[in-house]
């Protein structure tokens, strides 16, 4: 009996140790610097911020992250996956950083540590009907948004909205408006501008802001050493003109938070 208990206890310890081994803690700055590489995740489906040009990731946020990593003396290994999986994977320590137009919210801040914002924007109302411009105009309307976004959260706050339809990708939400399945689409201001410019024949019109937000990259909760170094790198590229050059390339304006 004693032998059985001892074997059982040893087995339990082994399982516990295996559990610890399988859980990889978030890499602190020193470990990332030693490796010479930072693993960054994004969506790759959110032009002009992050998108694919052929097989290569491109966009404002991709360029900003690459410039920040260069300031830190690091190479970047990119991961691209669905928006709603990005912060979940960060909490599981599957990558070091996420940069995918996440607005800083109280709820998200409970789960991850945000860096300083790399741009400021907000959700705008887009519709085919020029009369749909403000939050008041959404009364009785069907509105499309992307799942897991602050656009979804803020549209739900408009009590008179008839229905909110959410889609896995923002491009799907836009397509729902273009095909007439919804009355309005709420998305980022710059995404809306890019969409209207890319396809003027769709007849989409941009209305007012529904809300304003600060957008930031995120690291695992409590990984302050990495967040601090990323903040220094962002400040450095903003100071030396790199950020302004990238911003004007995509938006023809400087989009940093004033």
DRENPA-3360 file (N, C-alpha, C; in nm, 2 decimals, always signed):
BEGIN
1 = XXXXXXXX = +0.08/-0.12/+0.00/+0.00/+0.00/+0.00/+0.09/+0.13/+0.00 ~ +0.19/+0.12/+0.08/+0.28/+0.24/+0.09/+0.35/+0.26/-0.05 ~ +0.39/+0.15/-0.11/+0.45/+0.15/-0.24/+0.36/+0.21/-0.34 ~ +0.23/+0.17/-0.34/+0.13/+0.22/-0.43/+0.11/+0.37/-0.41 ~ +0.10/+0.42/-0.28/+0.09/+0.56/-0.25/+0.21/+0.64/-0.30 ~ +0.33/+0.58/-0.29/+0.45/+0.65/-0.33/+0.45/+0.66/-0.48 ~ +0.41/+0.55/-0.55/+0.41/+0.56/-0.70/+0.30/+0.66/-0.75 ~ +0.19/+0.66/-0.68/+0.08/+0.76/-0.71/+0.13/+0.90/-0.69;
9 = XXXXXXXX = +0.20/+0.92/-0.58/+0.25/+1.06/-0.55/+0.35/+1.10/-0.65 ~ +0.44/+1.01/-0.69/+0.54/+1.04/-0.79/+0.48/+1.07/-0.92 ~ +0.37/+1.00/-0.96/+0.30/+1.02/-1.08/+0.24/+1.16/-1.08 ~ +0.18/+1.19/-0.97/+0.11/+1.32/-0.96/+0.21/+1.44/-0.98 ~ +0.33/+1.42/-0.91/+0.43/+1.52/-0.93/+0.48/+1.53/-1.07 ~ +0.49/+1.42/-1.14/+0.54/+1.42/-1.28/+0.44/+1.49/-1.37 ~ +0.31/+1.46/-1.34/+0.21/+1.53/-1.42/+0.21/+1.68/-1.40 ~ +0.23/+1.72/-1.27/+0.23/+1.86/-1.24/+0.35/+1.93/-1.31;
17 = XXXXXXXX = +0.47/+1.86/-1.30/+0.59/+1.91/-1.37/+0.57/+1.92/-1.52 ~ +0.50/+1.82/-1.57/+0.47/+1.83/-1.72/+0.39/+1.95/-1.75 ~ +0.29/+1.97/-1.67/+0.20/+2.09/-1.69/+0.28/+2.22/-1.69 ~ +0.37/+2.23/-1.60/+0.46/+2.35/-1.59/+0.54/+2.36/-1.72 ~ +0.59/+2.25/-1.76/+0.68/+2.25/-1.88/+0.60/+2.29/-2.00 ~ +0.48/+2.24/-2.01/+0.40/+2.28/-2.13/+0.35/+2.42/-2.13 ~ +0.35/+2.49/-2.02/+0.31/+2.63/-2.01/+0.44/+2.72/-2.02 ~ +0.45/+2.79/-2.13/+0.57/+2.88/-2.15/+0.53/+3.02/-2.10;
25 = XXXXXXXX = +0.60/+3.06/-2.01/+0.58/+3.20/-1.96/+0.61/+3.30/-2.07 ~ +0.55/+3.42/-2.06/+0.58/+3.53/-2.15/+0.73/+3.56/-2.15 ~ +0.79/+3.57/-2.27/+0.93/+3.60/-2.27/+0.96/+3.75/-2.23 ~ +1.04/+3.77/-2.13/+1.08/+3.91/-2.09/+1.17/+3.96/-2.19 ~ +1.20/+4.09/-2.18/+1.28/+4.16/-2.28/+1.42/+4.10/-2.29 ~ +1.48/+4.06/-2.18/+1.62/+4.00/-2.19/+1.62/+3.87/-2.27 ~ +1.52/+3.79/-2.26/+1.51/+3.67/-2.34/+1.49/+3.69/-2.49 ~ +1.41/+3.79/-2.52/+1.39/+3.83/-2.66/+1.52/+3.89/-2.72;
33 = XXXXXXXX = +1.59/+3.97/-2.64/+1.71/+4.03/-2.69/+1.82/+3.92/-2.71 ~ +1.82/+3.82/-2.62/+1.92/+3.71/-2.64/+1.89/+3.63/-2.77 ~ +1.76/+3.62/-2.80/+1.73/+3.54/-2.92/+1.75/+3.63/-3.04 ~ +1.74/+3.76/-3.03/+1.76/+3.85/-3.14/+1.64/+3.86/-3.23 ~ +1.52/+3.81/-3.18/+1.40/+3.81/-3.26/+1.28/+3.82/-3.17 ~ +1.18/+3.90/-3.22/+1.06/+3.92/-3.15/+0.95/+3.86/-3.24 ~ +0.86/+3.79/-3.18/+0.75/+3.72/-3.25/+0.62/+3.81/-3.23 ~ +0.57/+3.86/-3.35/+0.46/+3.96/-3.35/+0.35/+3.90/-3.43;
41 = XXXXXXXX = +0.23/+3.91/-3.37/+0.10/+3.86/-3.44/+0.02/+3.98/-3.48 ~ -0.05/+3.96/-3.60/-0.14/+4.05/-3.65/-0.25/+3.98/-3.73 ~ -0.34/+4.05/-3.78/-0.45/+3.98/-3.85/-0.42/+3.96/-4.00 ~ -0.37/+4.06/-4.07/-0.34/+4.05/-4.21/-0.46/+4.07/-4.30 ~ -0.58/+4.11/-4.24/-0.70/+4.13/-4.32/-0.76/+4.27/-4.30 ~ -0.68/+4.37/-4.27/-0.74/+4.49/-4.22/-0.66/+4.61/-4.29 ~ -0.67/+4.62/-4.42/-0.61/+4.73/-4.49/-0.66/+4.86/-4.45 ~ -0.58/+4.97/-4.44/-0.44/+4.97/-4.48/-0.35/+4.95/-4.36;
49 = XXXXXXXX = -0.40/+4.89/-4.25/-0.32/+4.88/-4.13/-0.23/+4.75/-4.13 ~ -0.29/+4.64/-4.17/-0.22/+4.51/-4.18/-0.29/+4.43/-4.29 ~ -0.22/+4.39/-4.39/-0.28/+4.31/-4.50/-0.17/+4.24/-4.58 ~ -0.21/+4.15/-4.66/-0.11/+4.07/-4.74/-0.10/+4.13/-4.88 ~ +0.03/+4.15/-4.92/+0.06/+4.18/-5.06/+0.12/+4.05/-5.12 ~ +0.05/+3.97/-5.18/+0.09/+3.84/-5.22/+0.11/+3.76/-5.09 ~ +0.23/+3.71/-5.07/+0.25/+3.63/-4.95/+0.32/+3.71/-4.84 ~ +0.34/+3.84/-4.86/+0.41/+3.92/-4.76/+0.31/+4.01/-4.69;
57 = XXXXXXXX = +0.33/+4.02/-4.56/+0.25/+4.12/-4.48/+0.30/+4.26/-4.51 ~ +0.20/+4.35/-4.52/+0.23/+4.49/-4.54/+0.13/+4.58/-4.46 ~ +0.15/+4.71/-4.47/+0.05/+4.80/-4.40/+0.12/+4.89/-4.30 ~ +0.04/+4.99/-4.26/+0.09/+5.09/-4.16/+0.15/+5.02/-4.04 ~ +0.07/+4.93/-3.97/+0.11/+4.87/-3.85/+0.23/+4.78/-3.87 ~ +0.23/+4.71/-3.98/+0.35/+4.62/-4.01/+0.48/+4.70/-4.02 ~ +0.47/+4.82/-4.09/+0.59/+4.90/-4.11/+0.63/+4.96/-3.98 ~ +0.53/+5.01/-3.90/+0.56/+5.07/-3.77/+0.63/+4.96/-3.68;
65 = XXXXXXXX = +0.58/+4.84/-3.67/+0.63/+4.74/-3.59/+0.78/+4.70/-3.63 ~ +0.80/+4.69/-3.77/+0.93/+4.66/-3.82/+1.03/+4.77/-3.78 ~ +0.99/+4.90/-3.79/+1.07/+5.01/-3.75/+1.11/+5.01/-3.60 ~ +1.01/+4.98/-3.52/+1.03/+4.97/-3.38/+1.13/+4.85/-3.34 ~ +1.11/+4.74/-3.41/+1.20/+4.63/-3.38/+1.34/+4.66/-3.42 ~ +1.36/+4.73/-3.54/+1.49/+4.77/-3.58/+1.56/+4.86/-3.48 ~ +1.48/+4.95/-3.42/+1.54/+5.04/-3.31/+1.58/+4.95/-3.19 ~ +1.52/+4.84/-3.17/+1.55/+4.75/-3.06/+1.66/+4.65/-3.10;
73 = XXXXXXXX = +1.71/+4.66/-3.22/+1.81/+4.57/-3.27/+1.76/+4.42/-3.29 ~ +1.63/+4.41/-3.32/+1.56/+4.28/-3.33/+1.51/+4.25/-3.47 ~ +1.51/+4.13/-3.51/+1.44/+4.08/-3.63/+1.30/+4.04/-3.59 ~ +1.21/+4.04/-3.69/+1.07/+4.01/-3.66/+1.02/+3.88/-3.72 ~ +0.96/+3.79/-3.64/+0.89/+3.68/-3.70/+0.74/+3.70/-3.69 ~ +0.67/+3.71/-3.80/+0.53/+3.75/-3.81/+0.44/+3.62/-3.80 ~ +0.33/+3.64/-3.73/+0.22/+3.54/-3.73/+0.10/+3.61/-3.77 ~ +0.02/+3.55/-3.86/-0.11/+3.61/-3.90/-0.22/+3.51/-3.87;
81 = XXXXXXXX = -0.33/+3.56/-3.81/-0.44/+3.48/-3.78/-0.57/+3.56/-3.75 ~ -0.68/+3.50/-3.72/-0.80/+3.58/-3.71/-0.80/+3.67/-3.59 ~ -0.86/+3.79/-3.60/-0.86/+3.89/-3.50/-0.90/+3.85/-3.36 ~ -1.00/+3.77/-3.35/-1.05/+3.73/-3.22/-0.96/+3.63/-3.15 ~ -0.86/+3.58/-3.22/-0.76/+3.48/-3.16/-0.63/+3.55/-3.12 ~ -0.61/+3.68/-3.15/-0.49/+3.74/-3.13/-0.45/+3.76/-2.98 ~ -0.55/+3.82/-2.91/-0.52/+3.84/-2.77/-0.52/+3.72/-2.69 ~ -0.61/+3.62/-2.73/-0.61/+3.49/-2.66/-0.47/+3.42/-2.67;
89 = XXXXXXXX = -0.42/+3.42/-2.79/-0.28/+3.36/-2.81/-0.18/+3.44/-2.73 ~ -0.19/+3.57/-2.72/-0.10/+3.64/-2.64/-0.10/+3.60/-2.49 ~ -0.22/+3.58/-2.44/-0.24/+3.53/-2.30/-0.18/+3.39/-2.28 ~ -0.17/+3.31/-2.39/-0.12/+3.18/-2.39/+0.03/+3.18/-2.42 ~ +0.09/+3.30/-2.43/+0.23/+3.32/-2.46/+0.28/+3.25/-2.59 ~ +0.19/+3.26/-2.69/+0.23/+3.20/-2.82/+0.31/+3.30/-2.90 ~ +0.31/+3.43/-2.87/+0.39/+3.53/-2.93/+0.42/+3.64/-2.83 ~ +0.51/+3.73/-2.87/+0.55/+3.83/-2.77/+0.47/+3.96/-2.78;
97 = XXXXXXXX = +0.41/+3.99/-2.89/+0.34/+4.12/-2.91/+0.23/+4.10/-3.01 ~ +0.13/+4.18/-3.00/+0.02/+4.19/-3.10/+0.01/+4.33/-3.14 ~ +0.00/+4.35/-3.27/-0.03/+4.49/-3.33/-0.13/+4.47/-3.44 ~ -0.26/+4.50/-3.40/-0.37/+4.48/-3.50/-0.48/+4.57/-3.47 ~ -0.45/+4.70/-3.45/-0.56/+4.80/-3.43/-0.65/+4.77/-3.32 ~ -0.60/+4.73/-3.20/-0.68/+4.71/-3.09/-0.69/+4.84/-3.01 ~ -0.82/+4.89/-3.00/-0.85/+5.00/-2.92/-0.82/+4.97/-2.77 ~ -0.77/+5.07/-2.70/-0.74/+5.05/-2.55/-0.88/+5.06/-2.48;
105 = XXXXXXXX = -0.92/+4.95/-2.41/-1.04/+4.95/-2.33/-1.01/+4.90/-2.19 ~ -1.10/+4.93/-2.10/-1.08/+4.88/-1.96/-1.08/+4.73/-1.96 ~ -1.18/+4.67/-2.03/-1.19/+4.52/-2.03/-1.07/+4.46/-2.09 ~ -1.01/+4.50/-2.20/-0.89/+4.44/-2.26/-0.77/+4.46/-2.17 ~ -0.77/+4.58/-2.10/-0.66/+4.61/-2.01/-0.65/+4.52/-1.89 ~ -0.76/+4.45/-1.86/-0.75/+4.35/-1.75/-0.68/+4.22/-1.80 ~ -0.67/+4.20/-1.93/-0.62/+4.08/-1.98/-0.48/+4.09/-2.04 ~ -0.44/+4.21/-2.09/-0.31/+4.23/-2.15/-0.25/+4.36/-2.10;
113 = XXXXXXXX = -0.13/+4.39/-2.13/-0.06/+4.52/-2.10/-0.05/+4.59/-2.24 ~ -0.11/+4.71/-2.24/-0.10/+4.79/-2.37/+0.03/+4.88/-2.36 ~ +0.08/+4.90/-2.48/+0.19/+5.00/-2.49/+0.13/+5.14/-2.51 ~ +0.21/+5.24/-2.53/+0.16/+5.37/-2.57/+0.09/+5.36/-2.71 ~ -0.02/+5.43/-2.73/-0.09/+5.42/-2.86/+0.00/+5.46/-2.98 ~ -0.01/+5.38/-3.09/+0.06/+5.42/-3.21/-0.02/+5.49/-3.31 ~ -0.15/+5.51/-3.28/-0.23/+5.60/-3.36/-0.36/+5.62/-3.29 ~ -0.43/+5.73/-3.32/-0.56/+5.76/-3.27/-0.66/+5.77/-3.39;
121 = XXXXXXXX = -0.78/+5.71/-3.37/-0.88/+5.71/-3.47/-1.02/+5.70/-3.40 ~ -1.10/+5.63/-3.47/-1.24/+5.60/-3.41/-1.33/+5.53/-3.51 ~ -1.44/+5.49/-3.46/-1.54/+5.42/-3.55/-1.63/+5.52/-3.62 ~ -1.64/+5.51/-3.75/-1.73/+5.59/-3.83/-1.84/+5.51/-3.89 ~ -1.95/+5.58/-3.92/-2.07/+5.52/-3.98/-2.05/+5.53/-4.13 ~ -2.07/+5.42/-4.20/-2.06/+5.42/-4.34/-2.20/+5.36/-4.39 ~ -2.25/+5.42/-4.49/-2.38/+5.38/-4.55/-2.39/+5.41/-4.70 ~ -2.49/+5.35/-4.76/-2.52/+5.39/-4.90/-2.61/+5.51/-4.90;
129 = XXXXXXXX = -2.70/+5.52/-4.80/-2.80/+5.62/-4.79/-2.73/+5.74/-4.72 ~ -2.72/+5.85/-4.79/-2.66/+5.97/-4.73/-2.73/+6.03/-4.61 ~ -2.85/+5.98/-4.59/-2.92/+6.03/-4.47/-2.88/+5.96/-4.34 ~ -2.80/+5.85/-4.35/-2.75/+5.78/-4.24/-2.61/+5.83/-4.21 ~ -2.60/+5.92/-4.11/-2.47/+5.98/-4.08/-2.43/+5.98/-3.94 ~ -2.53/+5.98/-3.85/-2.51/+6.00/-3.71/-2.56/+5.88/-3.63 ~ -2.53/+5.87/-3.50/-2.58/+5.76/-3.41/-2.73/+5.76/-3.41 ~ -2.79/+5.88/-3.42/-2.94/+5.89/-3.41/-3.00/+5.83/-3.54;
137 = XXXXXXXX = -2.93/+5.84/-3.65/-2.98/+5.79/-3.78/-2.97/+5.64/-3.78 ~ -2.91/+5.57/-3.69/-2.90/+5.43/-3.69/-3.03/+5.36/-3.62 ~ -3.12/+5.45/-3.57/-3.24/+5.40/-3.51/-3.32/+5.31/-3.62 ~ -3.35/+5.19/-3.58/-3.43/+5.10/-3.66/-3.35/+5.04/-3.78 ~ -3.22/+5.06/-3.78/-3.14/+5.01/-3.89/-3.06/+4.88/-3.85 ~ -3.02/+4.81/-3.95/-2.94/+4.69/-3.93/-2.79/+4.73/-3.96 ~ -2.70/+4.70/-3.87/-2.56/+4.75/-3.88/-2.46/+4.63/-3.87 ~ -2.36/+4.64/-3.96/-2.26/+4.53/-3.96/-2.13/+4.58/-3.90;
145 = XXXXXXXX = -2.07/+4.49/-3.83/-1.94/+4.52/-3.76/-1.86/+4.39/-3.76 ~ -1.73/+4.40/-3.73/-1.64/+4.28/-3.71/-1.65/+4.23/-3.57 ~ -1.65/+4.10/-3.56/-1.66/+4.03/-3.43/-1.54/+4.07/-3.34 ~ -1.56/+4.09/-3.21/-1.45/+4.11/-3.12/-1.39/+4.25/-3.12 ~ -1.46/+4.34/-3.19/-1.40/+4.48/-3.20/-1.48/+4.58/-3.11 ~ -1.41/+4.69/-3.09/-1.48/+4.80/-3.02/-1.60/+4.86/-3.10 ~ -1.60/+4.83/-3.23/-1.71/+4.88/-3.31/-1.84/+4.80/-3.27 ~ -1.82/+4.67/-3.25/-1.94/+4.59/-3.20/-1.99/+4.64/-3.07;
153 = XXXXXXXX = -1.89/+4.67/-2.97/-1.93/+4.72/-2.84/-2.01/+4.85/-2.85 ~ -1.96/+4.94/-2.93/-2.02/+5.07/-2.93/-2.15/+5.08/-3.01 ~ -2.16/+5.00/-3.11/-2.29/+4.99/-3.18/-2.40/+4.94/-3.09 ~ -2.36/+4.84/-3.01/-2.46/+4.78/-2.91/-2.51/+4.88/-2.81 ~ -2.43/+4.99/-2.79/-2.47/+5.09/-2.70/-2.58/+5.18/-2.75 ~ -2.59/+5.18/-2.89/-2.70/+5.26/-2.95/-2.83/+5.18/-2.94 ~ -2.91/+5.21/-2.84/-3.02/+5.13/-2.81/-3.13/+5.12/-2.92 ~ -3.14/+5.21/-3.01/-3.25/+5.21/-3.11/-3.21/+5.13/-3.23;
161 = XXXXXXXX = -3.09/+5.07/-3.24/-3.05/+4.99/-3.35/-3.14/+4.87/-3.36 ~ -3.18/+4.84/-3.48/-3.27/+4.72/-3.49/-3.20/+4.59/-3.47 ~ -3.08/+4.58/-3.54/-3.00/+4.45/-3.53/-2.85/+4.48/-3.56 ~ -2.77/+4.41/-3.49/-2.62/+4.42/-3.51/-2.58/+4.29/-3.57 ~ -2.52/+4.29/-3.69/-2.47/+4.17/-3.75/-2.32/+4.17/-3.74 ~ -2.26/+4.07/-3.68/-2.11/+4.07/-3.67/-2.05/+3.96/-3.76 ~ -1.93/+3.99/-3.81/-1.87/+3.91/-3.91/-1.72/+3.88/-3.87 ~ -1.67/+3.77/-3.91/-1.53/+3.73/-3.87/-1.43/+3.83/-3.91;
169 = XXXXXXXX = -1.45/+3.89/-4.03/-1.35/+3.99/-4.09/-1.43/+4.12/-4.12 ~ -1.35/+4.23/-4.11/-1.41/+4.36/-4.14/-1.45/+4.37/-4.29 ~ -1.38/+4.30/-4.37/-1.41/+4.30/-4.52/-1.55/+4.23/-4.54 ~ -1.58/+4.14/-4.46/-1.72/+4.07/-4.47/-1.83/+4.17/-4.42 ~ -1.80/+4.25/-4.32/-1.89/+4.35/-4.27/-1.92/+4.45/-4.38 ~ -1.81/+4.49/-4.45/-1.82/+4.59/-4.56/-1.90/+4.53/-4.67 ~ -1.88/+4.40/-4.71/-1.95/+4.34/-4.82/-2.10/+4.33/-4.79 ~ -2.13/+4.31/-4.66/-2.27/+4.31/-4.63/-2.35/+4.44/-4.66;
177 = XXXXXXXX = -2.28/+4.55/-4.64/-2.33/+4.68/-4.67/-2.34/+4.70/-4.83 ~ -2.23/+4.66/-4.89/-2.22/+4.68/-5.04/-2.33/+4.60/-5.11 ~ -2.37/+4.48/-5.05/-2.47/+4.40/-5.12/-2.61/+4.43/-5.07 ~ -2.62/+4.52/-4.98/-2.75/+4.57/-4.93/-2.81/+4.48/-4.82 ~ -2.73/+4.39/-4.76/-2.79/+4.31/-4.65/-2.80/+4.38/-4.52 ~ -2.73/+4.49/-4.51/-2.74/+4.58/-4.39/-2.76/+4.72/-4.43 ~ -2.79/+4.81/-4.34/-2.81/+4.95/-4.37/-2.69/+5.04/-4.35 ~ -2.60/+4.99/-4.26/-2.48/+5.07/-4.23/-2.37/+4.97/-4.18;
185 = XXXXXXXX = -2.25/+5.02/-4.19/-2.13/+4.95/-4.15/-2.05/+5.05/-4.06 ~ -2.00/+5.00/-3.94/-1.92/+5.08/-3.86/-1.78/+5.02/-3.85 ~ -1.68/+5.11/-3.88/-1.54/+5.06/-3.89/-1.45/+5.18/-3.86 ~ -1.32/+5.15/-3.87/-1.22/+5.26/-3.84/-1.23/+5.37/-3.95 ~ -1.20/+5.49/-3.91/-1.21/+5.60/-4.01/-1.12/+5.58/-4.13 ~ -1.00/+5.53/-4.10/-0.90/+5.52/-4.21/-0.93/+5.40/-4.30 ~ -0.99/+5.29/-4.24/-1.03/+5.18/-4.32/-1.14/+5.22/-4.41 ~ -1.24/+5.30/-4.36/-1.35/+5.35/-4.44/-1.30/+5.44/-4.55;
193 = XXXXXXXX = -1.20/+5.53/-4.52/-1.15/+5.62/-4.63/-1.08/+5.54/-4.74 ~ -1.00/+5.43/-4.70/-0.94/+5.35/-4.79/-1.04/+5.27/-4.88 ~ -1.14/+5.22/-4.81/-1.24/+5.15/-4.89/-1.32/+5.23/-4.99 ~ -1.35/+5.35/-4.95/-1.43/+5.44/-5.04/-1.34/+5.48/-5.16 ~ -1.21/+5.50/-5.13/-1.12/+5.54/-5.24/-1.09/+5.42/-5.33 ~ -1.08/+5.30/-5.28/-1.05/+5.18/-5.36/-1.17/+5.14/-5.45 ~ -1.29/+5.17/-5.40/-1.41/+5.13/-5.48/-1.52/+5.23/-5.48 ~ -1.50/+5.34/-5.55/-1.60/+5.45/-5.55/-1.73/+5.41/-5.61;
201 = XXXXXXXX = -1.73/+5.31/-5.70/-1.85/+5.27/-5.77/-1.95/+5.20/-5.67 ~ -1.90/+5.16/-5.55/-1.99/+5.09/-5.46/-2.09/+5.19/-5.40 ~ -2.06/+5.32/-5.41/-2.16/+5.42/-5.36/-2.17/+5.44/-5.21 ~ -2.06/+5.40/-5.14/-2.06/+5.41/-5.00/-2.03/+5.55/-4.96 ~ -2.09/+5.60/-4.85/-2.06/+5.73/-4.80/-2.03/+5.73/-4.65 ~ -1.93/+5.81/-4.61/-1.88/+5.81/-4.48/-1.95/+5.92/-4.40 ~ -2.01/+5.88/-4.28/-2.07/+5.97/-4.19/-1.99/+6.02/-4.08 ~ -2.05/+6.04/-3.96/-1.98/+6.09/-3.85/-1.91/+5.98/-3.76;
209 = XXXXXXXX = -1.83/+6.03/-3.67/-1.77/+5.94/-3.57/-1.88/+5.89/-3.48 ~ -1.87/+5.76/-3.45/-1.96/+5.70/-3.35/-1.89/+5.71/-3.21 ~ -1.75/+5.70/-3.22/-1.67/+5.71/-3.10/-1.53/+5.74/-3.14 ~ -1.45/+5.78/-3.05/-1.30/+5.81/-3.07/-1.22/+5.71/-2.98 ~ -1.11/+5.66/-3.03/-1.03/+5.57/-2.95/-0.88/+5.58/-2.98 ~ -0.80/+5.53/-2.88/-0.66/+5.53/-2.89/-0.62/+5.38/-2.92 ~ -0.54/+5.36/-3.02/-0.50/+5.23/-3.07/-0.36/+5.19/-3.03 ~ -0.34/+5.07/-2.97/-0.21/+5.04/-2.92/-0.17/+4.89/-2.95;
217 = XXXXXXXX = -0.05/+4.86/-2.94/+0.00/+4.72/-2.95/-0.02/+4.67/-2.80 ~ -0.01/+4.53/-2.79/-0.02/+4.47/-2.66/+0.08/+4.36/-2.64 ~ +0.12/+4.34/-2.51/+0.20/+4.24/-2.47/+0.13/+4.16/-2.36 ~ +0.19/+4.05/-2.32/+0.13/+3.97/-2.21/+0.11/+4.05/-2.09 ~ +0.01/+4.03/-2.01/-0.02/+4.10/-1.89/+0.10/+4.10/-1.79 ~ +0.15/+4.22/-1.76/+0.26/+4.23/-1.66/+0.39/+4.22/-1.72 ~ +0.41/+4.21/-1.86/+0.54/+4.20/-1.92/+0.59/+4.35/-1.94 ~ +0.61/+4.41/-1.83/+0.65/+4.56/-1.83/+0.78/+4.59/-1.89;
225 = XXXXXXXX = +0.87/+4.49/-1.88/+1.01/+4.52/-1.94/+1.00/+4.53/-2.09 ~ +0.92/+4.44/-2.16/+0.90/+4.45/-2.30/+0.82/+4.57/-2.34 ~ +0.71/+4.60/-2.26/+0.62/+4.72/-2.30/+0.70/+4.85/-2.29 ~ +0.79/+4.86/-2.19/+0.87/+4.98/-2.17/+0.97/+5.00/-2.29 ~ +1.03/+4.89/-2.33/+1.12/+4.90/-2.45/+1.05/+4.93/-2.58 ~ +0.93/+4.88/-2.59/+0.85/+4.91/-2.71/+0.81/+5.06/-2.71 ~ +0.78/+5.11/-2.59/+0.74/+5.25/-2.58/+0.86/+5.34/-2.62 ~ +0.98/+5.30/-2.58/+1.10/+5.38/-2.61/+1.12/+5.37/-2.76;
233 = XXXXXXXX = +1.10/+5.26/-2.82/+1.12/+5.24/-2.97/+1.02/+5.32/-3.05 ~ +0.90/+5.32/-3.00/+0.79/+5.40/-3.07/+0.83/+5.55/-3.06 ~ +0.87/+5.60/-2.94/+0.91/+5.74/-2.92/+1.02/+5.77/-3.01 ~ +1.12/+5.68/-3.03/+1.23/+5.70/-3.11/+1.20/+5.72/-3.26 ~ +1.11/+5.64/-3.31/+1.07/+5.65/-3.45/+0.98/+5.77/-3.48 ~ +0.91/+5.81/-3.37/+0.83/+5.93/-3.39/+0.92/+6.06/-3.38 ~ +1.03/+6.05/-3.31/+1.12/+6.16/-3.30/+1.21/+6.18/-3.42 ~ +1.25/+6.07/-3.48/+1.35/+6.08/-3.59/+1.28/+6.09/-3.73;
241 = XXXXXXXX = +1.15/+6.10/-3.73/+1.08/+6.12/-3.86/+1.03/+5.99/-3.93 ~ +1.08/+5.88/-3.88/+1.04/+5.75/-3.95/+0.89/+5.73/-3.94 ~ +0.83/+5.76/-3.83/+0.69/+5.74/-3.81/+0.61/+5.82/-3.90 ~ +0.64/+5.95/-3.91/+0.57/+6.05/-4.00/+0.58/+6.00/-4.15 ~ +0.70/+5.95/-4.19/+0.71/+5.90/-4.32/+0.62/+5.78/-4.35 ~ +0.61/+5.69/-4.26/+0.53/+5.57/-4.27/+0.38/+5.61/-4.28 ~ +0.34/+5.70/-4.18/+0.20/+5.75/-4.17/+0.16/+5.82/-4.30 ~ +0.24/+5.90/-4.36/+0.21/+5.98/-4.48/+0.20/+5.89/-4.60;
249 = XXXXXXXX = +0.28/+5.78/-4.59/+0.28/+5.68/-4.70/+0.14/+5.62/-4.72 ~ +0.07/+5.59/-4.60/-0.06/+5.52/-4.61/-0.18/+5.62/-4.60 ~ -0.16/+5.73/-4.53/-0.27/+5.82/-4.50/-0.26/+5.96/-4.55 ~ -0.14/+6.00/-4.60/-0.11/+6.13/-4.64/-0.13/+6.23/-4.52 ~ -0.12/+6.18/-4.40/-0.12/+6.27/-4.28/-0.06/+6.19/-4.17 ~ -0.02/+6.27/-4.06/+0.04/+6.21/-3.95/-0.07/+6.17/-3.85 ~ -0.09/+6.04/-3.82/-0.20/+5.99/-3.74/-0.17/+5.96/-3.60 ~ -0.05/+6.01/-3.55/-0.02/+5.99/-3.41/-0.12/+6.06/-3.32;
257 = XX = -0.14/+6.02/-3.20/-0.23/+6.08/-3.11/-0.17/+6.22/-3.07 ~ -0.25/+6.32/-3.08/-0.21/+6.46/-3.04/-0.22/+6.48/-2.90;
% end
